[in-house]
């Protein structure tokens, strides 16, 4: 069953969509709802829904801006009264684009697309080792790289940027799904945005504003969240 969250500023529209989704019992479970991005973000991070039913025009920010703050890539079904954003919506992990008012039949078509995608998606969750070699397809470019050559990974909207050797590649997967396969003896998540290969970490520096940065062997510095700093220090201590 897919976990879903509805983000819609109109109470009537929000409750109406949740009620309509009730017709898909056993397929979709609505685990949360919110009326604006500030309330939605912590709920999404806590509940990790598989799919968002997301309005674009929201108080305090757009649905697009909200997606840019996520550290994983849920499926998206946009629900909006405005047709002009349809092209931009497909920059994200979009399953469908529903124009209001939404009919039950049109919603059923979107749910069918969603379940078809889930059925077709290959599920490779096997753990990797530092000696593993992985295949990355980035547009027309293909890379077969050693996991040990990856310096760090960066979350960017609905992509993860993999930095390896002197190159980088874009992977359309969530940071969380990639992190789950990485060997935690060698890779560490220093913030919501970055995972580093500890074998390429050459130092930790304190900045003037009392923040901390990881220094990589390509001289790139990456901010370490306060929450993860203590765990990183313990991991690197004798």
Residue, then its C-alpha position, 0 to 999 in steps of 0.5 A: x500500500x502506498x502512503x500518501x499526503x495531501x497538501x492543499x490550502x483550501x480546507x474543502x478541497x483538501x477534505x474532498x480529495x481525502x474523501x475521494x482517495x478513500x475509494x482506493x482502500x488497500x492501494x493508497x493510505x492518506x497518512x497526513x495533510x497540510x495547508x501550506x509548505x511550512x506545516x507540510x515540510x516537517x510532516x513529510x520528513x517525519x512520515x516519508x509518504x510515497x506520493x504527494x497530492x500537491x497544489x502548486x499555489x500555496x500560502x507562504x510558497x509554491x509547491x515547487x519550492x516545497x519540493x526543492x526542500x525535500x531530501x528524498x524523491x516522492x512521487x508527485x500528483x499535482x492538483x491545481x486550477x492552473x494549466x500553465x504549470x504543467x510543463x514545469x511540473x515534469x521537472x519533478x518526479x511527476x506521475x500526473x497533473x490534475x486540473x480542478x475540479x477533479x473528478x473521481x474518474x480522472x483521479x482513478x486514472x492518476x492512481x492507475x498510473x501511479x500503481x503501474x509505475x510502482x509495479x514496473x520499478x525495479x527494486x534493487x535494495x541489496x547492500x553495496x561494499x566499498x569494492x562494488x562497481x556501480x553503473x550510472x546513466x546520466x542522460x546520454x552518458x554512461x559511467x561504470x565506476x568504483x564505489x570507492x571513487x565517489x567523494x560525496x553525494x549531494x541532494x538536489x531537488x529530485x536528483x542526487x549528484x554523485x561526485x567521483x574522480x573529477x566528474x559528476x553525474x545526476x541520478x534520479x533517485x532519492x538520497x534516502x534510497x541511495x544512503x540505504x545501500x551505502x556501506x556505513x563504515x565508509x559513507x556518512x551523512x553529514x547533513x540533509x544535503x550531503x553524504x561523504x566518503x570518509x576515505x576522501x575526508x581529510x579534515x574538519x574545520x570550524x568556521x568563524x560563525x561557529x559552524x563546522x565544515x568537512x574538508x574533502x581531498x579535492x579541497x571542497x568544503x561541505x557544511x556539517x549539521x550540528x545534529x550530525x557533528x557529534x556522531x561524526x567525531x565519535x565515528x572518527x575517534x579511536 
